[in-house]
Amino acid sequence: MVTTDVRHTADGLSFITLTNALGATVELCTLGARWTRCCVPDGEGRLGNVLVGSDDYVSDTLYRGAIVGRVANRIADASFVLDGQTFRLDANDGRHSNHGGFCGFDRRRWDYRLLADGVCFTLTSPDGDGGYPGRVDVEATYRWTDGCQLLLRLRATADRPTLLNPTCHAYFNLSAGQCLTIADHQLQTDATRYVETSADHIPTGRVPSVATTPFDFRQGRPLGRFRFNHCFDVQSATLTDPHSGRRLQVETSLPGLLLYTSGWSPRPFEGVCLEPQFWPDAPHHPAFRQPLLRPGDVYDHTVNFRFS
């Protein structure tokens, strides 16, 4: 049985708290349809917040917990060609575009409606938003279960051919603040390949094997202090904190998971992101699965965050 509480702040934001039968809670916010808190039990049953959040989401520049888009991660040279037409995007990361530009989904105040076990956020992204063509109507629906699973469903339609690749940019530290970094967190994933990138995080087009590289997590091992910001050809992963005993399993219908260990944050390695998405910069790499949304089609993908 999930109960719901809503509070409103002086700056016009709404925070929705979902509490399950165990007393475990998830908090969500209308700014960026973001996931701001997640208090789940450790190995001894003690509740702790496993998300790295912010005291001021209005000023946050790290996308903490937000739904980012229209297109997650980078598009090289802030441009792409679709149906023979070139579109120029916001160049908010050097000469590249990142996470939808200067005012992506994370900066928008979404509408919402409460559900019996969750909340559905809605947003309309107008034609030309960040340089992307077409009006896009987006839904981000979160449902919280008594088994401590947060189910996220992303749905969208467009009135013109466009690109769409949103993701959830939550930062996890399963120690709930007991450890300042995620260096000891263990990651296990069956990924056999990763998307190789240049120094400015743009895919080279190569998708090499993880064998004998720092990207091989098939047997499970600590993250350490390696600056991961790479997408893997996998749809699930398991993250474990040996100190608290907490475990997180992420499963998605999307074709990849991007591993980001916050190595460039003001507090390096404070959290780890597992971002379900199409592979970055796909429009410039025809061999990659394309995040193309055309009129009459429905973008409809799910992510399951399972805590134990």
Solvent accessible surface area in square Angstrom, and as a share of the most:
residue,aa,sasa,rsa
1,M,167,0.75
2,V,16,0.09
3,T,78,0.45
4,T,53,0.31
5,D,87,0.45
6,V,45,0.26
7,R,117,0.43
8,H,129,0.57
9,T,42,0.25
10,A,120,0.93
11,D,74,0.38
12,G,56,0.54
13,L,4,0.02
14,S,10,0.07
15,F,16,0.07
16,I,0,0.00
17,T,34,0.20
18,L,0,0.00
19,T,39,0.23
20,N,7,0.04
21,A,73,0.57
22,L,110,0.55
23,G,30,0.28
24,A,0,0.00
25,T,31,0.18
26,V,0,0.00
27,E,17,0.08
28,L,0,0.00
29,C,0,0.00
30,T,9,0.05
31,L,4,0.02
32,G,0,0.00
33,A,0,0.00
34,R,0,0.00
35,W,3,0.01
36,T,4,0.02
37,R,106,0.39
38,C,0,0.00
39,C,18,0.11
40,V,2,0.01
41,P,36,0.23
42,D,22,0.11
43,G,57,0.55
44,E,131,0.59
45,G,50,0.48
46,R,155,0.57
47,L,88,0.44
48,G,14,0.13
49,N,39,0.20
50,V,1,0.00
51,L,11,0.05
52,V,26,0.15
53,G,28,0.26
54,S,36,0.23
55,D,160,0.83
56,D,68,0.35
57,Y,20,0.08
58,V,60,0.34
59,S,74,0.48
60,D,15,0.08
61,T,111,0.65
62,L,41,0.20
63,Y,43,0.16
64,R,19,0.07
65,G,3,0.03
66,A,0,0.00
67,I,0,0.00
68,V,0,0.00
69,G,0,0.00
70,R,4,0.02
71,V,5,0.03
72,A,0,0.00
73,N,7,0.03
74,R,27,0.10
75,I,1,0.01
76,A,12,0.09
77,D,76,0.39
78,A,6,0.04
79,S,14,0.09
80,F,3,0.01
81,V,96,0.55
82,L,19,0.09
83,D,100,0.52
84,G,73,0.70
85,Q,97,0.43
86,T,67,0.39
87,F,22,0.09
88,R,173,0.63
89,L,15,0.08
90,D,39,0.20
91,A,48,0.37
92,N,40,0.21
93,D,46,0.24
94,G,71,0.68
95,R,158,0.58
96,H,6,0.03
97,S,3,0.02
98,N,14,0.07
99,H,10,0.04
100,G,6,0.06
101,G,6,0.05
102,F,140,0.58
103,C,64,0.38
104,G,4,0.04
105,F,1,0.01
106,D,5,0.03
107,R,66,0.24
108,R,45,0.17
109,R,121,0.44
110,W,6,0.02
111,D,104,0.54
112,Y,70,0.27
113,R,128,0.47
114,L,85,0.42
115,L,39,0.20
116,A,96,0.75
117,D,42,0.22
118,G,0,0.00
119,V,0,0.00
120,C,2,0.01
121,F,0,0.00
122,T,42,0.24
123,L,22,0.11
124,T,62,0.36
125,S,0,0.00
126,P,71,0.45
127,D,80,0.42
128,G,44,0.42
129,D,21,0.11
130,G,16,0.15
131,G,23,0.22
132,Y,2,0.01
133,P,3,0.02
134,G,0,0.00
135,R,116,0.42
136,V,0,0.00
137,D,52,0.27
138,V,3,0.02
139,E,56,0.25
140,A,0,0.00
141,T,18,0.10
142,Y,0,0.00
143,R,94,0.34
144,W,1,0.00
145,T,38,0.22
146,D,58,0.30
147,G,48,0.46
148,C,6,0.03
149,Q,41,0.18
150,L,0,0.00
151,L,67,0.33
152,L,1,0.01
153,R,109,0.40
154,L,2,0.01
155,R,83,0.30
156,A,3,0.03
157,T,59,0.34
158,A,12,0.09
159,D,86,0.45
160,R,92,0.34
161,P,41,0.26
162,T,0,0.00
163,L,5,0.03
164,L,1,0.01
165,N,1,0.01
166,P,1,0.00
167,T,1,0.01
168,C,4,0.02
169,H,7,0.03
170,A,2,0.02
171,Y,6,0.02
172,F,1,0.01
173,N,9,0.05
174,L,0,0.00
175,S,0,0.00
176,A,24,0.19
177,G,56,0.53
178,Q,151,0.67
179,C,35,0.21
180,L,158,0.79
181,T,28,0.16
182,I,0,0.00
183,A,17,0.13
184,D,69,0.36
185,H,1,0.01
186,Q,64,0.28
187,L,3,0.01
188,Q,63,0.28
189,T,6,0.03
190,D,99,0.51
191,A,2,0.01
192,T,69,0.40
193,R,102,0.37
194,Y,22,0.09
195,V,0,0.00
196,E,42,0.19
197,T,28,0.16
198,S,48,0.31
199,A,107,0.83
200,D,55,0.29
201,H,36,0.16
202,I,20,0.10
203,P,6,0.04
204,T,67,0.39
205,G,33,0.32
206,R,136,0.50
207,V,28,0.16
208,P,27,0.17
209,S,62,0.40
210,V,0,0.00
211,A,42,0.33
212,T,145,0.84
213,T,41,0.24
214,P,61,0.38
215,F,17,0.07
216,D,36,0.19
217,F,1,0.01
218,R,85,0.31
219,Q,171,0.76
220,G,26,0.25
221,R,76,0.28
222,P,64,0.40
223,L,3,0.02
224,G,27,0.26
225,R,151,0.55
226,F,84,0.35
227,R,123,0.45
228,F,1,0.00
229,N,12,0.06
230,H,26,0.12
231,C,1,0.01
232,F,6,0.02
233,D,36,0.19
234,V,17,0.10
235,Q,85,0.38
236,S,47,0.31
237,A,7,0.06
238,T,27,0.16
239,L,0,0.00
240,T,41,0.24
241,D,0,0.00
242,P,76,0.48
243,H,109,0.49
244,S,20,0.13
245,G,43,0.41
246,R,9,0.03
247,R,103,0.38
248,L,0,0.00
249,Q,48,0.21
250,V,0,0.00
251,E,71,0.32
252,T,16,0.09
253,S,46,0.30
254,L,1,0.00
255,P,24,0.15
256,G,0,0.00
257,L,4,0.02
258,L,3,0.01
259,L,3,0.01
260,Y,29,0.11
261,T,0,0.00
262,S,0,0.00
263,G,1,0.01
264,W,108,0.38
265,S,7,0.04
266,P,108,0.68
267,R,144,0.53
268,P,64,0.40
269,F,18,0.07
270,E,9,0.04
271,G,0,0.00
272,V,0,0.00
273,C,0,0.00
274,L,6,0.03
275,E,3,0.01
276,P,1,0.01
277,Q,0,0.00
278,F,12,0.05
279,W,31,0.11
280,P,5,0.03
281,D,3,0.01
282,A,1,0.01
283,P,32,0.20
284,H,75,0.34
285,H,27,0.12
286,P,126,0.79
287,A,103,0.80
288,F,9,0.04
289,R,134,0.49
290,Q,67,0.30
291,P,5,0.03
292,L,69,0.34
293,L,6,0.03
294,R,84,0.31
295,P,65,0.41
296,G,82,0.78
297,D,74,0.38
298,V,75,0.43
299,Y,15,0.06
300,D,54,0.28
301,H,24,0.11
302,T,65,0.38
303,V,4,0.02
304,N,25,0.13
305,F,1,0.01
306,R,76,0.28
307,F,9,0.04
308,S,75,0.48
